[in-house]
């Protein structure tokens, strides 16, 4: 198949009222101080313990395309504790050549990899590691988009091989590598289904998640792809309403599959975090009242904590138990967009408060390095649910429309991936033109 896109014509649970997000802050180690105050005081004066950290020491994060990927063995890190003590899987939100650069990260506790069009745009356009394969593809007559997918498929296959042992040891519970369908299909239900089937077939690795965006047109695609026995990473989830629809699509798909053994059909739901604060903080600054300004940096983690409550509710009861009897695994919540966009916030803001069992945290370089250096490992995701509920409600009372926030972030997310995808194709076309001129 020539082309996938042609197949069918986002502060810990809260920031202290004494913490000024605008002020320059040192790197922080954060920990929760549970309060038992009333609703209004929870919202306005929730606390954190913060202590300064020195600048990051030697990083375990390997920069792509540097060295041969065979660094010295890594020592035990907080990432191992994250999984072994709290049941959360740390994944790496990046992928590029040479994929052997992932080996030190795996040794340091990384248990999976996520990718997206923006990651591949950066990897392919800024590295020479893809040139030889791309030259061969062009010279063999491949069109640009077909060549792109062959580059991507090779990276996904090579990376999945590195995580196979984790996948096998956990009986298909972990050790996944994710690859996303074309962002051009975000409004195309059937096109997304066909693209997912095609990717699943050409990658041909059991520990690969096909990423499908949680847009309204693609929610039915999720059900259909799961029903076909294909494991899915549902991405770009920004609201509780859409998240519930995603869970239902997963359950519907399992039930419609007709399979007696569901143990190898798994899924994660990628709930975006930091982008939520980026948008809501701007809205709060427009409101400008002390109450509004005090809520900056609190929305994303609060909503995520409520998403975990929804997860626990949906994956329990008679319907779920019937699926468990067939070997079904829970669709784990995956915290995405964990990098801190506001440099005034603690650098583990979207990792430390979201630790809990049966979850995944996928971290780009900055977040991963920060957590390895000065993370703390303890169950935090449901340590103060009432406070999260209070923050969520307080934002609504201030006029923050959670539906608008979710829709706007979804539009921005899809648009961003489309632009990255188009930009990369343009870059590859320029490279192809250069090769043709040289060959002449």
N, C-alpha and C positions, 0 to 999 in steps of 0.2 A: 504494500500500500504506500503510495507516494507521499502522502502528507496527512497528518492527523487532523489539522484544522480544515482540510478539504474533504473530510470524510462525509460531511453533510453539507449538498449544494446549498492591633495594638499594641507610693510609701507603703510599705507593709499595709496591713489592713487599714491603717490610718497614719497620718502624719501629725505629730504633736502640734498643738496650737502655738507652741513657742518656736516651732520649726518654720523658718521662712523659706519657701521654695525658691525665691528669687536670690537669696543670699548664697554666696559661694560656700560650699560645704566640703569637708574632707571626705574621703571614702569612708563608708560606715559599715559597721557590723550591727545588724538590727535584730531586736528581739521584742516580743510582745509582752506588755504588762496588762493583764486582764483586769477590766474594771467591772464594777457592779453598780455603777451609777445609773441614774434614770436616763430615759431616751434622749432628752435634749443635751444632757451633759456628755453622753456618749458621742454624739455627733460633733459637738463643739470642742471637746477637750480630751479626745482619745490620746493615749500616750505611747511612746516608744522609748526603749532604752537605746541610746546611741553612743558609741565610743569610737574615737578616731582610729583609723588604720593607717599604717605607713603605706607608701606607694607600693604597687604590686611588685612582688619579687619575681624570680625567674618563672616565666610563663610556660605552662604545658601545652598551650595552644600552638599548633603547628601552622605556619603560614603556607598556603598552597604554593606549589612549584618551587619551593626552597628545599634543597637537599634531596636525598633519595627516599625519605620517609622511614628510614631505619635508625631512628634515634635510640638513645640508651633507654632501657626499661624504666617506666615511670613507677614511682612509689605509690603506695595506697593514698587515695585522696578523699576529700569530702564526697566526691561522686559515688565512690563505692558505698559509703555510709548511707547516702541518699537512697540507694536501691535496697541495700541489705537491711537497714534499720527502719526505713519509712515506706518502702514499697513504691518509690517513685523512680521512674527510669529517666536518666539524663541522656538526652540526644544532642547531636551537634547540628546546628542550622547552617550548614554550608557544605559545598561539595565542589571540588575541582581537581585537576590533575597535578601531580600524580596521586592517585587515590591511596597509595601506600603511605602518604602523609597522615592518614587516619590511624595508622597502627599505634603510635604513641598515645593518641587520644583514647583508643579502645583500651589500651593498657591502663590509662588513668581513670577509667570507669565509664566512658561513653558507650551507650548501648544501642544506638541507632543514628540515622542521619535523615534530615529533611532537606529538600531542595525546592526551588520554585523558579519561574522564568527570570526573576531579577538576579538570582544567584548564578544561573547559567549565563546570563548576559555578561555579568562581571567576569566570570571565570573564562569564558571563551574569548571575549573581546580584549582582555588584558594579558593573556598568556600566549606563549608560543608553543605550549605543549600540545595544542590541537592541530597545529599547522600541517604536519605530515599526513594525518588521517584525512583532514579536510582536502588537501591537495589531491590525494588519491580519489576521493569521492567526486570532486569536480572533474578531474580528468577522465573518470569513468562515465561521465555524463549525468550525474545526479543533479537535480535542481536544488536550489539553495535550502528550501525548507526540508526537503528529504535528507539532505546532508546534515542539517542541524539535528534532526531526530536521531540520526545514526551516531553522531557525536555524543548526544545525551544518553542514548541507550547503552553505549559502551561504558560510560561512567557509572551508570546505575548498576549494570551487571558486575563490573569490577568491584564496586563498593559493596554490593550485596554479598559477594563471595567472602569478604572480610568479616561480615557479621553472621555468617551461616552457623558458626558454632554456638553463638548466643541464641539464635533462633531454635536450633535443635535442642539445646539444653533446657529451654523454657517451653518446649512443646508448642511452638508457634506463638508464644506469648510476647516475645520481644525480639530485638535484633533486626529491625526493619529499615529499609531505605525507601524513601518516598520520591515519586516522580509525578509531575502534574500534567494533565491534559492541556492542550492549547488554550490559553486565556481567551482566544477568539470565540470559544464555544460556550462562554459563560451564560448566554441566553438561549442556548440550543440544547434542548432535552435529549433528543435522539442522537444528535451529533456527538454529545458527550458520552452517551452509552457506547456508541460505536468506537469512539476514540479510546475509551477505557478498555474495551475488549481487545482492540488492536495493540495497545501498549502492553497489556497483560500477556498477549501472545508473543510479541517480539522480544520482550524482556525475558520472559520464561524463567523467572526465578520465584521460588515460593515466598521468600522474605522481602517482597517488594509491595509497597502500598501504592495504588494508583490514586493520585490526589484529584479530588473533584470539588469545585467551589460550592459553598452552601447558598448559592443564589436560588431564588424561588423556582426558576425553570430547571435547575439541576437537582433539586430535592427528589423529584421522581426518578432522576437518573441514578441517584444513590441507591434507591430501593432496587431498581432493575439490575444494577451491576452487582450488588450484594447477592441478589437472587441467582445470579449466574455463577456464584461461587468465587467471586473476585474480591480480595481484601482491599479496603478503601481508607484513605486518609481524607476526611472531609475538612476542607480548609476555608478560611475567610468567614469564620463565625464571629459575629460581633454583638449578638443580643440573645437574651434568654428565650425569647419567642422562637427565633430561628433555630436555636440549639435544640429545643424540644422537638421541632419538626425533623431535625436531623436524627435524633434518637429514634423517633417513630419510623423514619425511613429505614433505618438499620434493622429494627425489629420486624418491620413488614417484609423486608428483603429476606431475612433469615427464615421467616415463616413461609415465604413464597418459594424458597429454594427447592423444597422437596427432598433435601438431603437428610439422611438419617444421622450422619456424622457432621456436625457443624464446627468441629474443633479447629479446623484450618481456615475458616472464613472469619477474619477478624477485622477490626476497624478502630480508628482513633478519630476523635472530634477535635479539631484544632480551634480552640477558643482564643481569640486574639486579645491581648492585654494592653500593652503600652499605648497603642494607637487610640484606645478609648480615652485615656487621660489627655492625650494630645488635643483631641477635639473638645472634650468637656471642659478642660482647663481654660480654653479660649472663650467658651460660652460663659463660664463663671467670671472671668475677668471683664467681660462685657456687662454682666450684671453689676459687678463691682462692690456689692455690700460686704461688710466684714464676714457675715455668715457664708456668703458665696465664696469669698477668697479663702476662707478657712477649709473649704472642702476640696481645694485643688490637690491633685495627686492621690485622691482617695477613691475615685469612682471605679477605676479599672479593677482593682483588687476586690472591692466590695462586690461588684457584679460577678467576678470569677468565683468568689466564695459562695454566692447564691447558685451559680451554675453547678457547683459540686453538690449542693443540696438537691438540686433537680436530678442530677446523675444518680444519687443514692436512691431517690424515690422511684425513678423510672426503671432502674435495674433491680427491682425487688417485686415480690407479689406473684400471684399465680401465673400470669402470662410469661414472665421471665423464667420462673421455675420450670415451666414446660419446655422452654428452649434449652435450659441448662441440662436437662435430662438427655438432650441430643448432643451435648458437648459444647454448647455455645459459650463464647467468652464475652465479657462485658466490653462495650465500646468505650475504651478509656478516654478520659479527658486529657487533651494535650494542650499545655499552655504555650501559645505561640506569641510572637512579637514581644519577646522578653527583654530586649535591649532597652536601656533607659534613654529616652529621647531628650529629656530635660536634664542637663548636667548638674542642676542644683539638687536633684534627688539622689538618694543612696543608689549605688550602682548594682545592688542586688534587689532592688525594690520589687521587681516582677518575678523573682525566683523564691526568695526567702519566705514570703507570706503565703505561698501557694504549694506548700509541701503536704502531700497526703497520699495514702495508698491507692493503688490502681490508677495512677496518673503518670503523665509524661511531661517533662519540661524540656523543650528544645531551645537551645541557647546558641546564639552567634558568638563570635570570638570574644567580644567585650564582656558579655554576661558570664560566659563560661570561665574565662580567666578570673573574673572578680570572685565568682563562687568558689573556685578551686583555691584561691588565695585566702579569702576570709569569710567563707560561707558558714552558716550554722545549720545543723541538721536536727530538726524536730518537727513534729506534726503541727502545722500552723493553719492549714486550709479551713478547718472548722473550729478553730480555737475561740472564735468570737463571732458566731453567726448573727447574734442579735445586733451587734455593732454594724455589721455589713448591711443588715436589713434597714437599720436606722439611717445609714449614709445613703442608701439607694432611695429611700422614701424622702429624705431631706432634699435630695437633688430634684426629685419630681415636684416637690412643693415650691421649689425655686423656679420652676418652669422648664426644667431640663426634660425634653421628650426623648425617652430611651428608644422609642421606635425610630424617630428621626436620626438619632445617633447611629443606630445599627444600619439603617439604610444608607446614610451618607458614607459611612466607613466602608461599606460593601462596595459602593460605587467607586470610591477612591482606590480601594484595593484592587478591584478588577481592572480599572483604568491604568493603574501603576504597572501591573503585570503585562497588560497589552502593550504599553509603551516600551517596556523592557524587551518584550518579545520582538516587536517591530524594529527596535534599535539594533538588536543583535542580528536580525536578518539583513538589515542594511549594512552592518559591518561585515558580515560574511559575503555579501554581494560585492563589496569593495575589494575584499581579499580575492574573491574569485576573478574579478576583473583584472587585478594585478597579476595573478597567475597566468591568465590568458595572454596578457601583454608580454610577459616574460617568455612564455612558450613560443610566441611569434618571433 
